[in-house]
Amino acid sequence: MDVKSYCDSVEAELTAWKAKLYGVMRKSDSLPTAEKAQLAPMIQELNSIVDDLDQRIELLAKECPAEWHAHKNGIEGKMAQVKDKWKNVWGAMGEPDYGIGGA
């Protein structure tokens, strides 16, 4: 797989994660104030990771380096963080299936 194909693929996955993040943010808005305050740091951290991923993918797509596997490893590590943090947030909201679907 070349860097362009990889970036396109990861960007599509990231877009799906962004949609999930916005969904959980909307759902958290309907929670009681105490629960919302408890979730806020986790949601902020998740949002920060997604922003970092977005920047990394954009940079990789623009630079298109010949050797990009180190970038790939960093991106995949961040994607794993997104999944873990997502489970924490979703679990804190009392949702046993984590709302991940096929991701």
C-alpha positions as CSV (number, residue, x, y, z in Angstrom):
1,M,0.0,0.0,0.0
2,D,1.4,3.4,-0.9
3,V,1.2,6.5,1.3
4,K,-1.7,8.0,-0.6
5,S,-3.8,4.9,-0.3
6,Y,-2.9,4.6,3.4
7,C,-3.8,8.2,4.1
8,D,-7.1,8.0,2.3
9,S,-8.0,4.8,4.3
10,V,-7.0,6.2,7.7
11,E,-8.7,9.5,6.9
12,A,-12.0,7.7,6.2
13,E,-11.6,5.8,9.5
14,L,-10.8,9.1,11.3
15,T,-13.9,10.7,9.8
16,A,-16.0,7.9,11.3
17,W,-14.4,8.4,14.7
18,K,-15.1,12.1,14.5
19,A,-18.8,11.3,13.9
20,K,-18.8,9.0,16.9
21,L,-17.1,11.6,19.0
22,Y,-19.7,14.3,18.0
23,G,-22.5,11.8,18.8
24,V,-21.2,11.0,22.3
25,M,-20.8,14.8,22.9
26,R,-24.4,15.3,21.9
27,K,-25.5,12.4,24.1
28,S,-23.4,13.8,27.1
29,D,-25.3,17.1,26.8
30,S,-28.4,15.4,27.9
31,L,-26.8,13.9,31.0
32,P,-27.2,15.4,34.5
33,T,-24.6,18.1,35.3
34,A,-22.6,15.9,37.6
35,E,-22.2,13.1,35.1
36,K,-21.5,15.6,32.3
37,A,-18.7,17.2,34.4
38,Q,-17.3,13.7,35.1
39,L,-17.1,12.9,31.4
40,A,-15.8,16.3,30.2
41,P,-12.1,15.5,30.8
42,M,-12.4,12.1,29.0
43,I,-14.2,13.7,26.0
44,Q,-11.6,16.5,25.9
45,E,-8.8,14.0,25.8
46,L,-10.5,12.0,23.1
47,N,-11.0,15.1,21.1
48,S,-7.4,16.0,21.5
49,I,-6.3,12.6,20.2
50,V,-8.6,12.9,17.2
51,D,-7.2,16.4,16.5
52,D,-3.6,15.1,16.7
53,L,-4.5,12.2,14.3
54,D,-6.0,14.7,11.9
55,Q,-2.9,16.8,11.9
56,R,-0.6,13.8,11.4
57,I,-2.6,12.4,8.5
58,E,-2.8,15.8,6.8
59,L,1.0,16.2,7.2
60,L,1.7,12.7,5.9
61,A,-0.6,13.3,2.9
62,K,1.0,16.6,2.0
63,E,4.6,15.5,2.4
64,C,4.2,12.0,1.0
65,P,7.6,10.8,2.2
66,A,9.3,7.8,0.6
67,E,9.8,6.3,4.1
68,W,6.5,6.7,6.0
69,H,6.3,3.6,8.1
70,A,7.4,5.4,11.3
71,H,4.5,7.8,10.7
72,K,2.2,4.8,10.2
73,N,3.2,3.3,13.5
74,G,2.5,6.6,15.3
75,I,-0.9,6.9,13.6
76,E,-1.8,3.3,14.5
77,G,-0.8,3.9,18.1
78,K,-3.0,7.0,18.2
79,M,-5.9,5.0,16.7
80,A,-5.5,2.4,19.4
81,Q,-5.6,5.3,22.0
82,V,-8.8,6.6,20.4
83,K,-10.5,3.1,20.7
84,D,-9.4,2.8,24.4
85,K,-10.5,6.3,25.3
86,W,-13.8,5.7,23.4
87,K,-14.5,2.6,25.5
88,N,-13.8,4.6,28.7
89,V,-16.2,7.4,27.7
90,W,-18.9,5.1,26.4
91,G,-18.6,2.9,29.5
92,A,-18.8,5.9,31.8
93,M,-22.1,6.8,30.0
94,G,-23.4,3.3,30.9
95,E,-23.4,1.9,27.4
96,P,-22.2,-1.7,27.6
97,D,-21.5,-2.2,23.8
98,Y,-19.3,1.0,23.6
99,G,-21.1,2.2,20.5
100,I,-18.2,1.1,18.4
101,G,-20.2,-0.9,15.9
102,G,-17.7,-2.4,13.4
103,A,-14.8,-0.1,14.3
